Amino acid sequence: MDMDLKPVLTPVRDLGEFIREQRLAAQISVRGLAAKAGVSNPYLSQVERGLRRPSAEILAQIAHGLSISVETMLAKAGILETAQAPEVVTAIRADPVLTERQKAVLVDIYAALRKEAEGAAEAIDPGPPAATPAAPDAAPVPQH
């Protein structure tokens, strides 16, 4: 009985490659990242080679060690669903020149500016005023 393990192993290898790329871009040794993440050198090496699939908690520790967002790491691992992002965010995340850290900072700045702009727009145009119900069966006020 031959079982095709490629669909199962490929995401683990891709995650390991992603972690290795981020570590090299940050100029951190395996030993240095392992110490920052609180894992052993051999374990981190196995993760990078796609031999181990770390838990979400370990991935979060590795993300902190790499100074990248935990959300990015968990999304890359397939643990976190990424919401439909605006085109600007999609373009930032797809940029091959920027590091993951730079992408995360740009996305955070963009989100903060959007939130600020939306708050300012609501302050300027709070929407239609709430209708105040008239008292039922109110007698008309006579005019003199």
N, C-alpha and C positions, 0 to 999 in steps of 0.2 A: 504494500500500500504506500504509494508515493504521495507525500503531502507537500504542497508548495508553501514554503514558509516566507517567500519573498515579500508578500503583502504585510506580513507581521514584522519582519526584521528590517525592512527598508526604513520605516519611520524612526526606529530606534537608532539606526546608523546615521540617518539624516540629523537627528537630534545631537548625537555625539559629534558629528562633523561641525554642526553649528556651534556647540560649546567650545570645541577646539579652535575654530576660527575666531570666536570672540575672545578667547584666552590669548591667542597669538596677537590679535589686534591690540589688546590691552597690555601686551608685553609682560604677561604674568607666566611664571613657570607652573608646571603641573603641581609641584610641591607647594608653591605660593598660593595657588587657587584652592588646593585641597585644604590648606591651613585656614584660609579665609572662610571656606564653606563648611569646615568642621567634618570633613570626610578623609579617608586614608588616600595616600597617593595611588596605590594599586586600584582602589575602587574607582577613583576619578579617571584613571587611565582606561579602565574597562568601559566606563560610560562613554568616553570619547571614541573608543573603538567600536561602539555599538554592541558590546557584549552584555551590558547591564542596562535596565530601564529603571532610572531612579524614581522615587516617589515624588509627589508634588512638593512635599516639605523639603526634600533634598534639592530639588530643582530651584526652589525659592532661595535656599542658602547659596547655591551656585550663582544664581542671578545677582544676589547681593554682592558676592565675591567679585563678580565681573562688572559691577556697577551698571547693570542693565535692568529694565523693569521686569518684575516678576510676571506681569501680564504677558510680555513678549515671550518669555521663556515657557510659560505654561501653554500659550497658544502654539508655539513651535512644537511642543511635545504632544499637542492634540488633546490636552486636558481641558483647556479653556476655549470655549467658542468665542470667536471674535465677531462682534456685531458688525453690521454693514457700515463701513466707514465712509465718510465723505471723500470725494475725489482727491482733495488736498492731502488727506491722511494716507490714502492709498498710494499717491505719488511719492510721498515722503518715505513710506515703508518700502517702496520698490526701488528707491535710489541705490544704485550699486556702489556709489562712491562713499556715501556716509556710513559711519559705524553705527551699530545698534544703539549705542549710548547717545550719539548725536541725533538719531532718528527719534528716540524716546523723548529727548529734550524738546525737539521741534514739535512733536505731537502734543506734549504737555503745554507748551507755550500757546500753540494754536487753540487747544481746548480752553485754556484760561481766557484768551482774547475773545473767543466765541461766547463764553459764559458772561463775560463783562459786557460785550456788545448786546447780547440778548437782554440782560438786566437793564441796560440803558434804554433799549427800545421799549421795554415794558413801562419804565418810569415816564417816558414821553407819551406813550399811547397806552394807558391802562386798560383800554377796551371800553365797551359800552357800559354806562352806569346801570346798576341793578335797578329794576323797576320796583317802585314801592306800591304795594297793593292799596287800593282805596278801601275805606271802611265800608262794609256791606250795608246796604239800605241807608246810606247817609242822606240826610235831608239836604236839599240845595240851600245854599246861603243866599238870602234875599239881597238884592242890590238896591240901594237908594240913591 
